[in-house]
Amino acid sequence: MPEGPKGQKRPADVIGNAVRVMEIATGQRDEEYEEGPAKDQAAAELGRRGGKARAERMTPEQRAEAARKAAARRWASS
C-alpha cells in the first residue's frame, strides 16, 4: 500500500485516492495520520551531537576526503 510523506497508509487504487483527496479538500473529512513509534529522546540527542563531535576531531584533509566520498556515493546512486 502506498505511503504518505510521514509513512501514513494511503489507498492503493487511484479512484479511492481521488475520492479521499476530494473529501479532504472540501472539508468533508479530516486528514488522518497514524503516528509512528516515538523516538528515544536520549538517542536523538546523542545523534545530534555525533556529527558535530566527529567533524571537530577530523583534520581538514579527512573532512575533505569524507565529503568527496559522500558526493561520489550520491552521484553514483542517481
Protein Blocks (a to p, Z undefined) as FASTA:
>chain_A
ZZdfkopacdfbfklmmmmmmmmmnopaccdddddddddfklmmmmmmmmmmmmmmpcfk
lmmmmmmmmmmmmmmmZZ
